[in-house]
Every structure is written in structure tokens, then in C-alpha cells.
Amino acid sequence: MTRWRPPAPRSTAIITREGFERLKSELDHLWHTVRPEVVKALAAAAAEGDRSENAEYIYRKKQLGEIDRRARYLSKRIPVLQVAESGPTDRSAVFFGATVTLENEATGEMVVYRIVGPDETDAKRGWISVDSPMATALLKKHVDDDFEAQLPAGPTRFCVVSIGYS
């Protein structure tokens, strides 16, 4: 028995203009603001003496590693992203960038989702990845279409109430 697992599927390299600008500003903020502050604090902690028992030094080293890891990811990811500048020609169907209102057929509950790139998902705002099971089930649907999505709670039926693009 081995521990080998197949690699995770690559996420779609599409993003909205706002999401792209947000990632670029995050990378700039990490490199020009956050990292220099942490490096200064790390140097000050290292100057205090014994590093093996210096909690501040250990914390700052971990913090610097996290910053570098995120910056490395962003610097590799940003060049491969494709910005979706305009909406689709058929605005009556669900595609990338759509804001969709759905009705859960079992409970009657209304939910609103916006389909965005995997790098800009935000559950609190209702932004779901184009790669998610819900978005995959939603793509190319029209108003009043019924569909079934595989959710963590099990298969759930929804009806498309409205579709909009901003």
C-alpha cells in the first residue's frame, strides 16, 4: 500500500478584473509593506540572543515563511490568469461572472450566487468558484430551468429565478 495520490485537478485560470487587481495589490502589499516590517522585527528578535528559546524569533520566522509562501504563489499564479473583460454574448444563460438567484425546491429558500474564478471565492458574499459543483451544474442554464446539484448534504434540486451580469 502506497501513499501516492493523484494530483489535484488544476483550477481554472479565469478571473474578473476586480479579482485580478485585488491579487496584484495583495502581492504588492506583501512585498513592500508587510515583509519589510516582519524582517525588521525578525532582526530585532535575533539580536536578543539565544534563538532556540526566543519565542519572538520563532514566531517571526514562521510569519516570514507564510508571507514568502503566499508571495511565491501569487507571483506564479498572476501571470497565468486570464481576465474576463466582457460578459457573454448570450446574457440569458448562466456563464462566468453571472449573479444568479436560485430557489431550493425542497425548502423554498432563495439563495444568490455569483460565479467567479477559484482565486476570488468568498462564501460570505455568495461568490462561488466556476469549478464548484454548484457552478458546474448551473452553467448554461436559463431562467425557470430546474437542475440538481451535488452538495455536501446530498443532491439538491434548484430552480433558476434570475440571472444578471454586472
Secondary structure, DSSP 8 states (H G I E B T S, - for coil): -------------EE-HHHHHHHHHHHHHIIIIIHHHHHHHHHHHHTTS-STT-HHHHHHHHHHHHHHHHHHHHHHHGGG-EE--S--S-TTB--TTEEEEEEETTT--EEEEEEE-GGG-BGGGTEEETTSHHHHHHTT-BTT-EEEEEETTEEEEEEEEEEEE-
